Amino acid sequence: MSAIVAQNDELTGLPGRRSFLSALHRHIGYANERKSSVALLIVDVTGFAAINAAHGYDFGDQLLRHLAAQLRRVARAHDYVARIGDNRFALMLPRVMNKGHAELAVQKLLRLLDVPFESGKTRIKIAITVGAALCPLHSTHPEYLLRLAETCVFKARAAGHQFLFPPGEGHDDISEFWDLEIGLQGAIQRGEMAMHYQPKVSCNDLRPVGAEALMRWYSRSRGEVLPEVFIPVAERSGQIKPMTIWALNTALRAASEWDQGSGGLSVAVNIPAELVTQHDLPDLVENALKLWGHRQIQLVLEITERSLVASPEHSFKILSAVRELGVKVSIDDFGTGYSCLAYFRDIPVDELKIDKSFVSGLLNDTACADIANLIIDLAHKFGLSVVAEGVEDEATLRLLQQRRCDVVQGFLFAQALHRDEFEKWLNRRKPS
């Protein structure tokens, strides 16, 4: 009992961050076992530093104690309230039925805070920003659920909102998500996962230069499940890291057996945003290279622009360490997200990929053509190569050749092929 008390926050009497993280794992584990739901609310005091500066730290402490008391009033008997930062609190709501229950809790808290807080001669209305996420609707992984809720705090404040859920959830029916997540568990061990390879060719002479490795899931119960369906489930359930490690090793192993012909080839593997910020990414890559690396195979890691946005300096250090291993880095779907122009000069990458949405519009959309031209010019000025994906006809290819694009891939050359089919494709492309 004394160990639990020792972890409580001295100012508010609430459990502290360490106790909260333990409780989060416990509640999420229980929810996953019982197929029930948990809502996580992160409550942040808006402008707290300014409040301390204007009214003093004692007033700020009293304000935090008052907010903690209001959170206790909102919480039901089995809910969990904690102080997890200087001016940040967490409220866990087990056994909620849907988003509406979480919204009701937030509305109750906002009503309580409509009454201004008074201390001495100072009277102030407490402004808060709340980010929320639900298990399993948004994630079944404790750390990822917390990250989603905290990201919503940041995005809500930037947009001027008091309360925000993660965008993009289509419905509250969780049965489909459960089934997919359960099916993904052990899919690699059951031999249901496979890597396919889409050829990449030199834009100038159409010589094979490598391939992009793409994950495929052939479920025994569902048949083929599209990547756009199972990848988000893997990310939200915490399975994406082991799947990426498997993809790295599988792709390098396959590439080590390719017939190199007259020169070396590259193999590109997609790396999810959350792994780009993890310190052990260079170690994971190095281990795969030690096992399956080949002196004539160039490993390329494809990342998205959003991988760099949250913490550019940290991401840059991780990617720089990866490049020191002789690995190249490519920004996938460039131009569709948060373009990194503000720090483009220092970005540790070797290649930009023009998104297929721009490539498909090259012939009949001036804006698409202008964006593609801009990306090619920008990349070349900084010594980067350019890949255009989604090339499906000769006219588009000719236009990219005129624009001095470096590498192309798309259905004009081949779709993503099974390992054996890709090797046959390579053999057919050998110079006679």
Order of alpha helices (4+ residues) and beta strands (2+ residues): alpha-alpha-beta-alpha-alpha-beta-beta-alpha-beta-beta-beta-alpha-beta-alpha-beta-beta-beta-alpha-alpha-beta-alpha-alpha-beta-alpha-beta-beta-alpha-alpha-beta-alpha-beta-beta-alpha
